[in-house]
């Protein structure tokens, strides 16, 4: 079997799909994208295709190493996301060729189903109590919300009080037993993070995510010591060499690789195994489309330290399109009434993409961009 072509499709709301075709008629799908930079990753995929076309798609590790090591400059969000989508598609092809799900090729599943969490509140969190009750009514046992809109590097304590009040509203709405994850989104700088992390402790977060920007992770031990709840990070770490010092710091309890950003299933598995050696939990980041989610579930299935999975259906970014719209059969990615999703048992990634819908929606395409926010003084704020 040989790879004959790589075809990309920019589809709403903000995704990039990749189809890898072979001379035996089998095709695999992947999702190589960075939010807001889909066109850039698309160009990287086609640039890398010269290393892929003509190769046996089942030589996944060798192709991965070629793509990663074949250029003098390596790593970073664009190159690793391009590799990620190609890698997902190769696993999809290999599983289809063998008539087995990816998790069977990785040693077999260690669980039957995966606990899921959804999003509430939007980018500038609001109306969280009502939305929290609605999510729980759908069966979810956990949800995530942005902790705050933009904060200045040193802001007023009133902004801290506002953030705490929103979490208090959510907690009061759902009671003690529902998990509330709070995403700082890298919007909170060290001076304010020190305060906010401790103010949130009475509400028993499931975890706080990205309490500081990834370039400032070295300060985590100083600002999280003594906290009584888990700290999560990792969506903007793209290789295990970036993850290792974070794990060694002892300040992170949950690692969150994004399988469309960190080099795909091949590198994601290595990051997960590395985390397991530090007794750190795995919760793959996934605010993206159906292929990223399907790949994440395959990883969750084989990793003992996986404990929960992000689910983007209905997330505030998904305007006019959502993850089930591109599937022939939505059942493999439909969450059950108990807030779990059964591990997909179909071949490859376990989902079937509706190619006709993809082609039609790709005609519309998208040019989604991250918003640019500014502080009251006119300086650029973290989104």
ABEGO torsion letter per residue (X at the ends): XBBABBBBBBBOAABBBBBBBBAAGBBBBBBBBBBGAAAAAAAAAAAAAAAABGBBAABAAAAAAAAAAABABBEEAAAAAAAAAAAAAAAAAAAAAAGBBAAAAAGEBABABBBBBBBBGEABBBGAAAAAAAAAAAGBABBBBBABBBBBABBBAAAAAAAAAAAAAAAAAAEAABBBBBBAGGABBAAAAAAAAAAAAAAGBABBBGABBAAAAAAAAAAABGBABBBBBGAABABAAAAAAAAAAGABABBBBBAAAAGEAAAAAAAAAAAAAAGBBBBBBBABBAAAAAAAAAAAAABAABABBBBABGBAABBGBBAAAABABAAAABBBAAGBBBBBABBEAGBBBBAAAAAAAAAAEBBBBBBBBBBAAGBBBBX
